[in-house]
Amino acid sequence: MDEDDARPDGPAAPREAAAPRGQARRVPPEWVSSRPRAERARRVADVLRQWISSGRFADDVLPDERVLAEQLDASRNAVREALSLLRDEGLLTRRRGVGTVVVTPTYGHGLDRLAGLAEALAGHGTVTNEVLVAEVVTDPPADVMERLCLEAGAAAVHIERVRRVDGVPVSLDSTYLTADIGRGVLRGDLETRDIFAVIEETIGGPLGRADIEVRAANADPETAALLGVRAGAAIFVIDRLTRLSDGTPVDAELLRIRSDRMALRATLYRGLR
């Protein structure tokens, strides 16, 4: 047991007499935390992860362990283990002469408003898009046909882009659009603009709403290479079906998002039915 974890708050406990040879030393119960140190370290890591996501640390540099321990009301050993957990996740690194620093800032994207990445991050980073696919397809996947309510034999427009924030890959977006609107979108600026903005320019009015589903997944080798992460790394997968103001489905998307670069946020209100 580490002394820092065993020591209670307040005045130092009296030194206990050494145990007879061959007999295990008895640790006074008041010296022992009610939670295992691994659990305390995990809880500290959860708080630090939230602080990192919210941009709490100036210049992305963390205070030293002593200061963090005071701020978190935790032992230095628990803080040390928590920092090690976050380094293993790739969120932190040690920089000589500087200390512990955030590797890359985590960006927040709200789920309670229909907004594209560039719109959501206005003022917080420059979004650019690498267009991998932009074409009319005559045989869209069956699930796309169903989601977009396309008749048999109907074409669709497929657009796939790697989206970067300040040069760092953040998401791989695969989009299928109904052909009548998608052909107009293909003529728009897909390298610097959100799909939503180009769609609204094409239809001459605002979109209506979107249905979304978020789940966790592991990056397959191709996705990992495009996003700059290791194969098997944790990512968010978002299925999003966007509709016109009259409810007509127009845009079926599958977004694969780096979980170490993007936090998904929403403000939810409890109301009576």
N, C-alpha and C positions, 0 to 999 in steps of 0.2 A: 504494500500500500504506500502511495506517495504521501509524504508528510504534508504537502500543500493541500491535498484533498482531505486528509484525515483531521486536520486541525480545525476546531470549531471557531466561530466568530467570538470576539471578545478576548479577555485576558488569556494568556497561554495556559494550557492545562498543566498541572504538576507532572514532573517526570516520574514515570512509574519505575519501581525497582526492577532490576533485571531478573528475568525468569531463570529458575534453576536450569543447569545444563541438561539438555535433552528434552526440556519441556517447552512447548510453543508459547511465545509471548502473547499475553492476553491484551487485546486492544480495548480500551474503555469504550462502551457503547456510545457515549456522547461524542466520541471522535469520529464516528462513522456516519457518512451521509446515508439518507434513506434511499438514494437512487445510485445505481452503479455508475462509475465514471463515464463509461461509454455512452450511457443514456444522457448524462449531463452534457457531454461533448456534442452529442447530436442536437440537443436542444439549443445549445449555444450556436452551433453551425446554422440551424434554421433561422435564428434571429439575424446572424451576420449576413446570411444569404438575402434576407429581406432588406437589410440596410444597404447592401451592395446594389440590389435592384432599384432601390429608391434614389440612388445617387447621394447617399448621406456623406460619403467620405470626400473631402476636398482633394482635388487633383488625383482621385482614385488611390490615395495612399492611406493605409490603415494605421491607427495609433499602435504603440507597442503593446505587448501582452499585458503589462501591468495596468495600463490605462483601460484597455478593453475589459480586463477582469473587474475593475471598479465599475465601469459603465454597465456591465452585464450582471453584476453581483454574482460572479462565478470565480472559481479558483483559476490560477494561472495554468495549471495542468489541463483543466477542462478547455480553457481557451486555446492552449497550444494544440491539443488534439483536434479541436474544431477547425483551426486554421489548416492543419494537415489534411483533414477531410476535404476542405474547400480547394486546397491545392491539387488534390487527387482528382477533383471534379473539373479542374482546369479554370476555375474562377479566379484564383490567386496565384502569385508567384513571388519569390524572394528576389529582390534586386539589390546588389551590393551598393552600399552607401546610401540607400533609400529606405529599405525595409520591405514590408509586405505590401504589395500593390495589386489592384484589380487588373486582370489580364486585359479585358476589353469590356467596356460598359454594356450593361444589359438594357435593351430598349423595351418600353412598355407599349402594348397595342391593346386598345380597348375592344371589348366584345359587346358593349352595350350600344354601339353606334355603327352604322354601315359606312366604313371608311377604308380607303386604300392605304397601303403602307406609307407612301410619300405624304399623304394627307395627315395620317396619324402622327408622323414624326416631323412635321413641319417645325423648323427651328431647332431640331435636335440632331440632325444628321442628313447627309446628302444621299438620296436613294438613286441608284442606277440599275439598269436591267440589261442582262445579257440574254438576247433572244436566241433560243435554241431551235424552236419550231414556230412557224407562223404560216399556216397553210389550210386550204380547204380539203376536208377528208370526205370521201364518198361512203365510207363504211365505219362510222363512229361506233365505239363500244356499245354493247347492249345496255349497260347501266346508264350511259349517257343518253341514249335514245329514250329510255324510260323517264329519266329525270327531266329532260327537256321536252317531253311529250311530243317527240318527233314521229312522223309516220314512217312506215317501212320504205326504205330506199332514199330517205331524205339525207341530204348532206349536212355537215356541220363545219365549223372553223375551229382548228386546234392551235392554241398558242401555249408555248412552254418557255418560261424564263427563269433564270437565276437572278435573284434580287439581292443587291448589296447595299449596305449602309456604310458610308465612308470607306468604301473599298472592301469591306469584310462581307463574305457571303452570309446571308441570313435565312433565305428561304428559296425553295424550288417550287414554283407555281405552275400547275398544269390546268389550263382553262379550255373548256369547250363551249362555244357559243352557237346559237341558232344561225343558220347560214345567212338569213336576210340581214341580220344586224352584224354578224361577224365579218362579212365582206367589207362593210364600212369601217369596222375596227382595224382590219388589216391595212387600211390606207392611213391610219393614224400613227402617231409617234409612240411606239412601243418601248423605246429605249430609255425614255426619261419620264414617262407618265404612267399613272395608275390606269388599270383596265377600266375601272369604274368611270373615270373622267372621260376616257375615249368613248365608252359606250354612251354616256349621256350626251356627248357632243354629236354622236351619230344619230341618236333618236330625237335629239332636240328637246330633251326634258329630263327630269330627275328619275332615278331608279326608285323602286318602292321599298322592298324589304328583302331579307335573306334568312334562310334557315341554315343553321350551322350545327355541326357535331364535332367535338374535339376529343381526341384520344391520344394516348401515348403509344409510341412505336420505337423500334430500333432501326437505324439507318441501314439500308442495303448497300452493298459496295458501290453501285453507281451513284446513288444519292449521296453517300458519304464523300465520294470524290468531288462531286459538284459543290457540296457545302463546305468542304475543307475540314471534315471531321473523320474520326476513325470509323471503320465499318462496325456496326452494332451500337454506335453511340445513341443516347436517348434523344428523340426528337418529338415535337408535336406534329400531329397530322390533323388537318382541319378539312372536313367536307363542307362546302358552302354552295348553296343553291340560291342564286340571286334572281329576283323577279322584278318585272315592270310594275308600275303603280297600279295596274289593273290585276296583278297577280300572275300574269303570264311568265313562266320560267324562261330566262334568257341566257344565263351564265352558270354552268356547272363547273366548280373548281375543286381541285385537290391540292392543298398547300402542305408542304413538308417544311417545318420550321425548326431551326436550331434552338433547342431548349436552353442552351447556355448563352444565347444572345438575345432572346426575346422572352418577355414575361407577358402573359395574357391576363388582362384585367377587366373587371366589370363592376359597376355599382348596381346592386340589386335591391329592390324595395319589396317589403312584405305588405301585401294588401289583402283585403277580405274578398272572397269570391261571392 
